[in-house]
Amino acid sequence: MDQNEIKSKLRQFICKEILNNADYPLKDDEALITSGLMDSFSLAQVGVFAELEFNVYIPDPELTVDRMNTLNDMAFRIAEKMSA
């Protein structure tokens, strides 16, 4: 699975389950946490989703704004865990 596929699944999850707007035009490089679209609880939900959907575990210390603020950041981190 490549990063574009990962981003697509993440985008669907975030827009539908976290933003409650399946039609939100979320961009790959749009700031999610620093913009206020998501909070730390939502980031934890993304971590659980990654574990269930992609079979990767992202430890809590890695679920940070610096590492997971955009779809690009999240997809990179997930792809990195998948290849480990």
C-alpha positions as CSV (number, residue, x, y, z in Angstrom):
1,M,0.0,0.0,0.0
2,D,1.5,3.4,-1.0
3,Q,1.2,6.7,0.7
4,N,-1.6,7.9,-1.6
5,E,-3.8,4.9,-0.6
6,I,-3.0,5.6,3.1
7,K,-3.9,9.3,2.7
8,S,-7.2,8.3,1.0
9,K,-8.2,6.1,3.8
10,L,-7.1,8.6,6.4
11,R,-8.9,11.4,4.6
12,Q,-12.2,9.4,4.6
13,F,-11.9,8.5,8.3
14,I,-10.9,12.0,9.4
15,C,-13.6,13.8,7.4
16,K,-16.4,11.4,8.3
17,E,-15.6,10.4,11.8
18,I,-13.7,13.4,13.3
19,L,-14.9,16.4,11.3
20,N,-18.4,15.0,10.8
21,N,-18.3,16.3,7.3
22,A,-17.6,13.6,4.7
23,D,-17.5,16.2,1.9
24,Y,-14.8,18.4,3.6
25,P,-12.1,19.1,1.0
26,L,-9.2,18.1,3.2
27,K,-5.8,18.8,1.5
28,D,-2.7,16.6,2.0
29,D,-0.8,19.5,3.6
30,E,-3.6,21.1,5.6
31,A,-2.8,21.6,9.2
32,L,-5.2,19.6,11.3
33,I,-4.1,20.2,14.8
34,T,-2.5,23.6,14.7
35,S,-5.6,24.9,12.8
36,G,-8.0,23.6,15.5
37,L,-9.7,21.1,13.2
38,M,-8.5,18.3,15.4
39,D,-7.5,18.0,19.1
40,S,-5.3,15.5,20.9
41,F,-8.3,13.2,21.5
42,S,-8.9,13.1,17.8
43,L,-5.2,12.3,17.2
44,A,-5.6,9.4,19.5
45,Q,-8.5,8.2,17.4
46,V,-6.3,8.4,14.3
47,G,-3.8,6.2,16.2
48,V,-6.4,3.6,16.9
49,F,-7.7,3.8,13.3
50,A,-4.1,3.2,12.0
51,E,-3.8,0.2,14.2
52,L,-7.1,-1.3,13.0
53,E,-6.9,-0.3,9.3
54,F,-3.1,-0.7,8.6
55,N,-2.1,-3.0,11.4
56,V,0.6,-0.6,12.7
57,Y,1.1,0.6,16.2
58,I,2.0,4.3,16.7
59,P,3.1,4.8,20.3
60,D,1.6,7.7,22.2
61,P,4.9,9.7,22.3
62,E,4.8,9.7,18.4
63,L,1.2,11.0,18.3
64,T,2.3,14.6,18.4
65,V,1.6,17.8,16.5
66,D,5.2,17.9,15.2
67,R,4.8,14.4,13.7
68,M,1.1,14.1,12.8
69,N,-0.3,17.6,11.9
70,T,-1.1,16.9,8.2
71,L,-2.3,13.9,6.1
72,N,1.2,13.9,4.6
73,D,2.7,13.6,8.1
74,M,0.3,10.8,9.1
75,A,0.7,8.8,5.9
76,F,4.5,9.1,6.1
77,R,4.5,7.8,9.7
78,I,2.1,5.0,8.9
79,A,4.1,3.9,5.8
80,E,7.3,4.0,7.9
81,K,5.7,1.7,10.5
82,M,4.4,-0.6,7.8
83,S,7.9,-1.0,6.3
84,A,9.6,-1.6,9.7
